Amino acid sequence: MKTFAKIFVSCTLLLSSASCGEWLDVMPQGMTTEENLFSDYSGYRSALNGIYQQMASPSLYGRELSWGFMSALSQYYDFGSMETSQLYAYTEKMDYGNKEVLDYLENIWQTSYNTIANCNALISHVEKADPNLFPYAESGEREMIHGEALAARALLHFELLRLFAAAPVVDLTAKAIPYSTTYPDKVPARYTTGEVLGKIIADFEAALPLLAVNDLKLDALKTASTRFAANDSRGLFFGYRGTRLHYWAVKALLARVYMYACDYEKALAAAAEVYDACSSWFPLTDYSTAGKVQGAVKLYDDIIFAAYDQYLAKNYNDVMLSNQTNFILALRNPKKRFTATEQKYDVRYKYCVNQPDAEEQEDVYTSCKYVKYTGTTGSDYDSGDTQGALIPVIRMSEVILIMAECKARGAAEGTVADAVSDLSTLVYKKRVRTGSVSASDFDTFMSKLELEVWKENIGEGQYFFYLKRINSPTLVSTMQTIQMADKYVFPIPDSETTLK
């Protein structure tokens, strides 16, 4: 995978006050013209690889949209009495006027729109390209590149929408963010939340038939060991489909988008299609399998799509150990989220949460998803394990949670009993393997569901968005209850205040 990613544009994004229009007008560095880049099939491959590199950068899934900003915001970490100069101190306090928070948001905004510009440049060329330009035209190479670029554009707009606009359950008609589909786009138009959601769905839907040409015939998607490996006879570019926006990843992301849009019928239909077609391809990692992993424990069997960052362990370690006396990303008392039985058997606690050092007896917990800590000393296990570079973006577990919630809300004539059955599939058949889920009414079920969303998303960045989607009035951490009025929508960066 290290040789897989040739850079399309410079990933050293200048974090200045450049406006959205400027970030949507980006010429690939080192290329005289676009025509030079797209004169050969290798240029198209390099362009797509560069997009995935940017998506895995620290400003996006490589840190801020996963284990960094979004997890700190969700109160996963115990910053305790650390000085406010420490990373994420103001993020954890939800001080959205502070420069620290504003800088994170600016980086996310600029990197996202820069990547979107690269998607648009690629799309504008590949949709007109002669299929015979590509060595594997018969197996859909051109279509695959086109579909993945459309899906990446949709996904990044969705992340921006979830950050910088009110949730659909609150307001669908207010102006939200620009949705850029042309290159260059010097004056991007700003659309309402409802309009942006429509464009996201349209891009994902357009990507599906293009991706189907390659992916619906692909055996490599059927196991984690083949999804995250260079195992395609056509070459490296066609391997690692688990780190690419393949057909089933897009279908699962569509379920997430429909869920956010409160369209529970369509969310259930999309989620059920993914589950019915390939639940055996993306099985929930069970107790015995998780116990055999010696590196970072990602529970990677059920990851449908992950970003790939070869520098992930170093980047995570640099943040975790940036304070000489404390783990910056120490988990905030996870024992309060797991029962005594779950602490023994739930794989999300037993193998994904590092226990306090037996000799020192220090009450410090850390996540094992990105670095396998052996104790409170900060040493890590560096095995070069395949899981080490993966940043989960969407899993089969979320697909199951979506199905359960939709049924609890009455979609497809579902009932709370149906929802409890689906939740049991996630929790007690695989993740915990003991006990039972019980709920006789909607509110009780939703409280159980929220707890499982929290457990599934340690270091993965989705818990805050779950609370925003349902417009929860509070965020309950193990230390306090935070009132969330006016806390779900981030200010659009100052560089974009001219947006209309």
C-alpha positions as CSV (number, residue, x, y, z in Angstrom):
1,M,0.0,0.0,0.0
2,K,2.9,2.4,0.5
3,T,3.6,2.3,-3.2
4,F,-0.1,2.4,-4.0
5,A,-0.6,6.1,-3.4
6,K,0.9,8.4,-5.9
7,I,0.0,11.9,-5.0
8,F,-2.3,13.9,-7.4
9,V,-2.0,17.2,-5.7
10,S,0.1,18.5,-2.9
11,C,-1.3,17.3,0.4
12,T,0.6,20.1,2.2
13,L,-2.5,22.3,2.2
14,L,-1.8,25.9,3.0
15,L,-4.0,26.6,6.0
16,S,-4.6,30.3,5.2
17,S,-7.6,32.4,4.8
18,A,-8.3,31.2,1.3
19,S,-11.9,31.2,0.4
20,C,-13.9,28.2,-0.8
21,G,-13.8,29.4,-4.4
22,E,-10.0,29.4,-4.3
23,W,-9.8,25.9,-2.9
24,L,-12.2,24.7,-5.6
25,D,-9.8,26.0,-8.3
26,V,-6.7,23.9,-7.7
27,M,-4.2,22.8,-10.4
28,P,-2.3,19.6,-9.7
29,Q,1.2,20.4,-8.6
30,G,4.0,19.2,-10.9
31,M,1.7,19.0,-13.9
32,T,2.0,21.6,-16.7
33,T,-1.7,21.1,-17.7
34,E,-4.6,18.9,-16.9
35,E,-4.3,17.4,-20.3
36,N,-0.8,16.1,-19.4
37,L,-2.2,14.4,-16.3
38,F,-5.2,12.8,-18.1
39,S,-3.5,11.9,-21.3
40,D,-2.7,8.4,-20.0
41,Y,-4.6,5.9,-17.8
42,S,-1.9,6.2,-15.2
43,G,-2.8,9.8,-14.6
44,Y,-6.4,8.8,-13.8
45,R,-5.2,6.2,-11.3
46,S,-2.8,8.7,-9.7
47,A,-5.6,11.3,-9.4
48,L,-7.9,8.8,-7.6
49,N,-5.1,7.6,-5.3
50,G,-4.3,11.2,-4.4
51,I,-7.9,11.8,-3.4
52,Y,-7.8,8.9,-1.1
53,Q,-4.5,10.1,0.4
54,Q,-6.2,13.5,1.2
55,M,-9.2,11.8,2.7
56,A,-6.8,9.9,5.0
57,S,-4.9,13.0,6.0
58,P,-4.9,14.3,9.6
59,S,-7.4,17.0,8.7
60,L,-10.0,14.4,7.7
61,Y,-10.3,10.7,8.5
62,G,-6.7,10.3,9.5
63,R,-7.4,12.2,12.7
64,E,-10.0,14.9,13.1
65,L,-13.0,13.1,11.7
66,S,-12.2,9.9,13.7
67,W,-10.0,9.7,16.8
68,G,-9.2,13.4,17.1
69,F,-11.5,16.4,17.0
70,M,-14.8,14.4,16.7
71,S,-13.9,12.0,19.5
72,A,-12.7,14.8,21.8
73,L,-15.9,16.7,21.1
74,S,-17.9,13.6,22.0
75,Q,-16.3,13.5,25.4
76,Y,-14.5,10.2,24.9
77,Y,-11.3,11.5,26.5
78,D,-10.4,12.4,30.1
79,F,-8.5,15.7,29.9
80,G,-8.9,16.1,33.7
81,S,-6.8,18.9,35.0
82,M,-4.6,19.3,32.0
83,E,-3.7,22.8,31.0
84,T,-5.7,24.5,28.3
85,S,-2.6,24.6,26.2
86,Q,-3.0,20.8,25.6
87,L,-4.5,19.6,22.4
88,Y,-8.3,19.5,22.2
89,A,-8.7,21.3,25.6
90,Y,-11.1,23.8,24.1
91,T,-12.7,21.3,21.8
92,E,-13.7,19.2,24.8
93,K,-15.1,22.3,26.4
94,M,-17.1,23.0,23.2
95,D,-15.7,26.5,23.1
96,Y,-16.5,27.2,19.4
97,G,-15.2,30.7,19.5
98,N,-11.7,29.6,20.6
99,K,-8.9,29.7,18.0
100,E,-8.0,26.0,18.6
101,V,-11.5,24.9,17.6
102,L,-11.7,27.4,14.7
103,D,-8.4,26.2,13.4
104,Y,-9.6,22.6,13.4
105,L,-12.7,23.6,11.6
106,E,-10.8,25.7,9.0
107,N,-8.5,22.7,8.3
108,I,-11.5,20.3,7.8
109,W,-13.3,22.8,5.6
110,Q,-10.3,23.6,3.4
111,T,-9.0,20.1,3.0
112,S,-12.5,18.8,2.2
113,Y,-13.2,21.4,-0.5
114,N,-9.7,21.0,-1.9
115,T,-10.3,17.2,-2.2
116,I,-13.7,17.9,-3.7
117,A,-12.0,20.1,-6.3
118,N,-9.8,17.2,-7.2
119,C,-12.8,14.9,-7.4
120,N,-14.4,17.4,-9.8
121,A,-11.3,17.6,-12.0
122,L,-11.1,13.8,-12.2
123,I,-14.9,13.4,-12.9
124,S,-14.8,16.1,-15.7
125,H,-12.2,14.1,-17.5
126,V,-13.1,10.5,-16.8
127,E,-16.7,10.8,-17.8
128,K,-15.5,11.8,-21.3
129,A,-12.6,9.5,-21.5
130,D,-12.4,6.7,-24.1
131,P,-12.8,3.4,-22.2
132,N,-10.2,1.9,-24.4
133,L,-7.6,4.2,-22.8
134,F,-7.7,2.0,-19.8
135,P,-5.9,-1.4,-19.8
136,Y,-8.9,-3.2,-18.1
137,A,-11.8,-1.6,-19.9
138,E,-13.6,-4.9,-20.1
139,S,-13.8,-5.2,-16.3
140,G,-14.9,-1.6,-15.9
141,E,-11.8,0.3,-14.9
142,R,-13.1,3.7,-16.3
143,E,-16.5,3.2,-14.6
144,M,-14.8,2.2,-11.3
145,I,-12.7,5.4,-11.3
146,H,-15.7,7.5,-12.2
147,G,-17.9,5.9,-9.5
148,E,-15.4,6.2,-6.8
149,A,-14.8,9.9,-7.6
150,L,-18.5,10.6,-7.4
151,A,-18.8,8.7,-4.1
152,A,-15.9,10.6,-2.6
153,R,-17.4,13.9,-3.6
154,A,-20.7,12.9,-2.0
155,L,-19.1,11.7,1.2
156,L,-17.0,14.8,1.8
157,H,-20.0,17.1,1.2
158,F,-22.0,14.9,3.7
159,E,-19.3,15.4,6.3
160,L,-19.3,19.1,5.8
161,L,-23.1,19.3,6.0
162,R,-23.1,17.4,9.3
163,L,-20.6,19.8,10.7
164,F,-21.7,23.2,9.4
165,A,-25.5,23.0,9.1
166,A,-28.4,22.2,11.3
167,A,-29.7,18.6,11.3
168,P,-32.6,17.8,9.0
169,V,-34.8,17.0,12.0
170,V,-34.3,20.7,13.0
171,D,-34.3,22.6,9.7
172,L,-34.2,21.4,6.1
173,T,-34.7,24.8,4.5
174,A,-31.9,27.0,5.9
175,K,-28.9,27.8,3.7
176,A,-26.2,25.3,4.5
177,I,-23.0,24.8,2.4
178,P,-21.8,24.9,-1.2
179,Y,-22.2,21.8,-3.2
180,S,-19.5,21.9,-5.9
181,T,-19.8,19.7,-9.0
182,T,-17.7,21.6,-11.5
183,Y,-14.0,22.3,-12.0
184,P,-12.9,25.0,-11.5
185,D,-15.7,26.3,-9.4
186,K,-14.8,29.9,-8.6
187,V,-18.2,31.0,-7.3
188,P,-19.7,28.0,-5.6
189,A,-23.4,28.2,-4.8
190,R,-24.7,27.6,-1.3
191,Y,-27.7,25.3,-1.0
192,T,-30.2,24.5,1.7
193,T,-29.8,21.4,3.8
194,G,-32.5,19.6,1.9
195,E,-30.9,20.5,-1.4
196,V,-27.5,19.3,-0.3
197,L,-28.9,16.0,0.8
198,G,-30.6,15.6,-2.5
199,K,-27.3,16.2,-4.3
200,I,-25.4,13.8,-2.0
201,I,-27.9,11.1,-2.7
202,A,-27.9,11.7,-6.4
203,D,-24.1,11.4,-6.5
204,F,-24.1,8.1,-4.5
205,E,-26.9,6.7,-6.7
206,A,-25.0,7.7,-9.9
207,A,-21.9,5.9,-8.5
208,L,-23.6,2.6,-7.9
209,P,-24.1,1.3,-11.4
210,L,-20.6,2.4,-12.3
211,L,-19.1,0.5,-9.4
212,A,-21.3,-2.5,-10.0
213,V,-19.4,-3.4,-13.2
214,N,-16.3,-4.3,-11.1
215,D,-17.5,-4.9,-7.6
216,L,-20.5,-7.2,-8.0
217,K,-18.3,-9.8,-9.5
218,L,-15.4,-9.4,-7.1
219,D,-14.6,-12.2,-4.7
220,A,-12.0,-10.1,-3.0
221,L,-14.7,-8.2,-1.1
222,K,-15.9,-11.3,0.6
223,T,-13.3,-11.5,3.4
224,A,-11.3,-9.0,5.4
225,S,-8.1,-10.8,4.6
226,T,-8.7,-10.2,0.9
227,R,-10.4,-6.7,1.1
228,F,-7.3,-5.3,2.8
229,A,-4.7,-6.9,0.6
230,A,-3.0,-6.4,-2.8
231,N,-4.5,-9.6,-4.2
232,D,-5.9,-8.7,-7.6
233,S,-4.3,-10.2,-10.7
234,R,-4.8,-6.9,-12.6
235,G,-2.4,-5.1,-10.3
236,L,-2.0,-3.1,-7.1
237,F,-4.5,-0.4,-8.2
238,F,-7.3,-2.9,-8.1
239,G,-6.5,-4.3,-4.7
240,Y,-7.3,-3.1,-1.2
241,R,-11.0,-2.7,-2.1
242,G,-11.9,-2.3,1.6
243,T,-10.0,1.0,1.5
244,R,-11.9,2.2,-1.6
245,L,-15.5,3.4,-2.1
246,H,-16.7,0.1,-3.6
247,Y,-20.3,-0.7,-4.4
248,W,-21.3,-2.0,-1.0
249,A,-19.6,0.8,0.9
250,V,-21.6,3.3,-1.2
251,K,-24.8,1.4,-0.5
252,A,-24.1,1.4,3.3
253,L,-23.2,5.1,3.2
254,L,-26.5,5.8,1.4
255,A,-28.3,4.1,4.4
256,R,-26.4,6.5,6.7
257,V,-27.4,9.5,4.6
258,Y,-31.1,8.5,4.4
259,M,-31.0,8.0,8.2
260,Y,-29.6,11.5,8.7
261,A,-32.3,12.8,6.4
262,C,-35.0,11.0,8.6
263,D,-36.1,9.0,5.6
264,Y,-36.4,5.8,7.7
265,E,-38.1,3.7,4.9
266,K,-35.3,4.3,2.4
267,A,-32.6,4.0,5.2
268,L,-34.0,0.6,6.1
269,A,-34.2,-0.6,2.5
270,A,-30.6,0.4,1.8
271,A,-29.3,-1.1,5.1
272,A,-31.3,-4.3,4.6
273,E,-29.9,-4.7,1.1
274,V,-26.4,-4.5,2.4
275,Y,-27.1,-6.9,5.3
276,D,-29.0,-9.5,3.2
277,A,-26.4,-9.5,0.4
278,C,-23.2,-9.5,2.3
279,S,-23.5,-10.0,6.1
280,S,-21.3,-13.0,5.7
281,W,-18.7,-10.9,3.9
282,F,-18.5,-8.4,6.7
283,P,-19.1,-10.5,9.8
284,L,-19.0,-9.0,13.3
285,T,-15.7,-9.8,14.8
286,D,-16.3,-12.4,17.5
287,Y,-14.6,-13.0,20.9
288,S,-12.2,-15.7,19.7
289,T,-11.1,-13.8,16.6
290,A,-10.5,-10.5,18.5
291,G,-8.3,-12.3,21.0
292,K,-5.9,-13.5,18.4
293,V,-5.0,-10.0,17.2
294,Q,-1.6,-8.7,18.5
295,G,-1.5,-5.3,16.9
296,A,-4.1,-2.5,16.8
297,V,-7.5,-4.1,17.4
298,K,-9.9,-2.6,14.9
299,L,-12.5,-5.5,14.9
300,Y,-11.8,-5.2,11.2
301,D,-13.9,-8.1,9.9
302,D,-17.0,-6.0,9.7
303,I,-15.3,-2.8,8.3
304,I,-17.1,-2.1,5.0
305,F,-14.9,1.0,4.2
306,A,-11.8,2.3,5.9
307,A,-9.4,5.1,5.1
308,Y,-5.8,4.0,4.9
309,D,-2.9,6.0,6.5
310,Q,0.5,4.4,6.6
311,Y,1.6,6.9,9.2
312,L,-1.4,6.4,11.5
313,A,0.4,4.7,14.3
314,K,3.1,7.4,14.4
315,N,0.5,10.2,14.2
316,Y,-1.6,8.7,16.9
317,N,1.4,8.1,19.2
318,D,2.7,11.6,18.7
319,V,-0.6,13.0,20.0
320,M,-1.1,10.4,22.7
321,L,2.3,11.0,24.2
322,S,2.6,14.7,23.5
323,N,2.3,15.4,27.2
324,Q,5.2,13.9,29.2
325,T,3.2,13.0,32.3
326,N,-0.3,12.0,30.9
327,F,-1.8,10.2,28.0
328,I,-3.6,13.0,26.1
329,L,-6.2,10.5,24.7
330,A,-6.8,8.6,27.9
331,L,-10.4,7.3,27.8
332,R,-12.9,8.8,30.2
333,N,-13.7,5.9,32.6
334,P,-15.1,3.4,30.1
335,K,-15.9,1.0,33.0
336,K,-19.0,3.2,33.6
337,R,-20.3,2.2,30.1
338,F,-19.7,-1.5,30.4
339,T,-21.3,-3.8,33.0
340,A,-19.1,-6.2,35.0
341,T,-20.1,-9.1,32.7
342,E,-19.3,-7.0,29.6
343,Q,-15.9,-6.1,30.9
344,K,-15.1,-9.8,30.8
345,Y,-16.7,-10.7,27.5
346,D,-17.5,-7.7,25.3
347,V,-14.8,-7.5,22.7
348,R,-15.2,-3.8,22.5
349,Y,-13.9,-3.6,26.1
350,K,-11.9,-6.8,26.5
351,Y,-9.7,-6.3,23.5
352,C,-10.2,-2.7,22.3
353,V,-9.6,-0.9,25.7
354,N,-6.3,-1.1,27.3
355,Q,-6.6,-2.1,31.0
356,P,-4.6,-0.3,33.8
357,D,-1.2,-1.7,34.5
358,A,-1.5,-4.5,37.0
359,E,1.5,-3.6,39.0
360,E,1.2,0.2,39.0
361,Q,-2.6,0.1,39.5
362,E,-3.1,3.4,37.8
363,D,-6.6,4.0,36.7
364,V,-5.8,4.9,33.1
365,Y,-7.6,3.5,30.1
366,T,-6.6,3.9,26.5
367,S,-8.0,2.7,23.2
368,C,-6.2,-0.2,21.4
369,K,-7.7,0.6,18.0
370,Y,-4.8,2.7,16.8
371,V,-1.9,1.6,19.0
372,K,-1.8,-1.5,21.1
373,Y,-0.6,-0.2,24.5
374,T,1.0,-2.8,26.8
375,G,0.6,-0.7,29.9
376,T,0.6,2.8,31.3
377,T,4.2,3.3,30.1
378,G,3.1,4.2,26.6
379,S,5.0,1.5,24.8
380,D,3.2,0.1,21.8
381,Y,3.2,-3.1,19.9
382,D,4.5,-2.5,16.3
383,S,3.8,-5.7,14.4
384,G,3.1,-4.2,11.0
385,D,-0.3,-5.9,11.3
386,T,-2.7,-5.1,8.4
387,Q,-5.2,-3.5,10.7
388,G,-2.7,-0.9,11.9
389,A,-3.1,1.6,9.1
390,L,-6.9,1.4,8.8
391,I,-9.3,4.1,10.0
392,P,-12.9,2.7,10.0
393,V,-15.4,4.9,8.2
394,I,-18.4,2.6,8.1
395,R,-19.1,-0.9,9.4
396,M,-21.7,-3.6,9.2
397,S,-22.4,-2.9,12.9
398,E,-23.7,0.5,11.9
399,V,-25.9,-1.1,9.2
400,I,-27.4,-3.3,11.9
401,L,-28.0,-0.4,14.2
402,I,-29.7,1.5,11.3
403,M,-32.0,-1.4,10.6
404,A,-32.8,-1.7,14.3
405,E,-33.7,2.0,14.8
406,C,-35.7,2.1,11.6
407,K,-37.8,-0.8,12.7
408,A,-38.3,0.7,16.1
409,R,-39.6,3.9,14.4
410,G,-42.1,1.8,12.4
411,A,-40.4,1.6,9.0
412,A,-41.7,-1.3,6.9
413,E,-44.2,-2.0,9.6
414,G,-41.4,-2.8,12.0
415,T,-41.9,-3.0,15.8
416,V,-39.8,-2.5,18.9
417,A,-39.6,-6.3,19.2
418,D,-38.1,-6.5,15.7
419,A,-35.6,-3.8,16.7
420,V,-34.6,-5.6,19.8
421,S,-34.0,-8.7,17.7
422,D,-31.7,-6.8,15.4
423,L,-29.8,-5.2,18.3
424,S,-29.4,-8.6,19.9
425,T,-27.6,-9.7,16.7
426,L,-25.1,-7.0,17.2
427,V,-24.6,-7.1,20.9
428,Y,-25.1,-10.5,22.2
429,K,-24.5,-12.9,19.3
430,K,-21.1,-11.4,18.5
431,R,-19.9,-8.5,20.5
432,V,-20.7,-9.8,24.0
433,R,-21.8,-13.4,23.4
434,T,-23.8,-13.5,26.6
435,G,-26.8,-11.9,28.2
436,S,-29.8,-10.4,26.4
437,V,-31.3,-7.2,25.2
438,S,-34.7,-6.2,26.4
439,A,-36.9,-3.2,25.7
440,S,-40.7,-3.0,25.6
441,D,-41.1,0.5,24.4
442,F,-39.4,3.0,22.0
443,D,-37.8,5.2,24.6
444,T,-36.2,2.3,26.5
445,F,-35.0,0.8,23.2
446,M,-33.4,4.1,22.1
447,S,-31.5,4.4,25.4
448,K,-30.1,0.9,24.8
449,L,-29.3,1.8,21.2
450,E,-27.4,5.0,22.1
451,L,-25.2,3.0,24.5
452,E,-24.3,0.6,21.7
453,V,-23.6,3.5,19.4
454,W,-21.1,4.9,22.0
455,K,-19.4,1.5,22.4
456,E,-19.1,0.9,18.7
457,N,-17.6,4.3,18.0
458,I,-14.7,4.6,20.4
459,G,-12.1,6.5,18.3
460,E,-14.3,6.5,15.2
461,G,-16.1,9.8,15.3
462,Q,-19.8,9.0,14.8
463,Y,-21.3,9.3,18.2
464,F,-21.6,13.1,18.1
465,F,-23.3,12.9,14.7
466,Y,-25.8,10.3,16.1
467,L,-26.8,12.7,18.9
468,K,-27.1,15.5,16.4
469,R,-29.2,13.5,14.1
470,I,-31.8,12.8,16.8
471,N,-31.4,16.3,18.2
472,S,-30.6,15.0,21.7
473,P,-30.9,17.9,24.2
474,T,-28.0,16.6,26.1
475,L,-24.7,14.8,25.8
476,V,-24.2,12.6,28.8
477,S,-20.6,11.8,29.6
478,T,-19.4,9.9,32.6
479,M,-18.5,13.2,34.4
480,Q,-21.3,15.6,33.5
481,T,-24.4,16.2,31.5
482,I,-23.8,18.8,28.7
483,Q,-26.7,20.9,27.5
484,M,-26.5,20.8,23.7
485,A,-28.6,23.8,22.6
486,D,-26.6,25.7,20.0
487,K,-23.7,23.2,20.2
488,Y,-24.5,21.0,17.2
489,V,-23.8,23.5,14.4
490,F,-20.3,24.9,13.9
491,P,-19.6,28.3,12.5
492,I,-18.6,28.4,8.9
493,P,-15.0,29.6,8.7
494,D,-14.4,33.3,8.5
495,S,-12.8,32.9,5.1
496,E,-16.3,31.9,3.8
497,T,-18.4,34.7,5.3
498,T,-19.1,36.1,1.7
499,L,-21.0,32.9,0.8
500,K,-24.5,33.7,-0.1
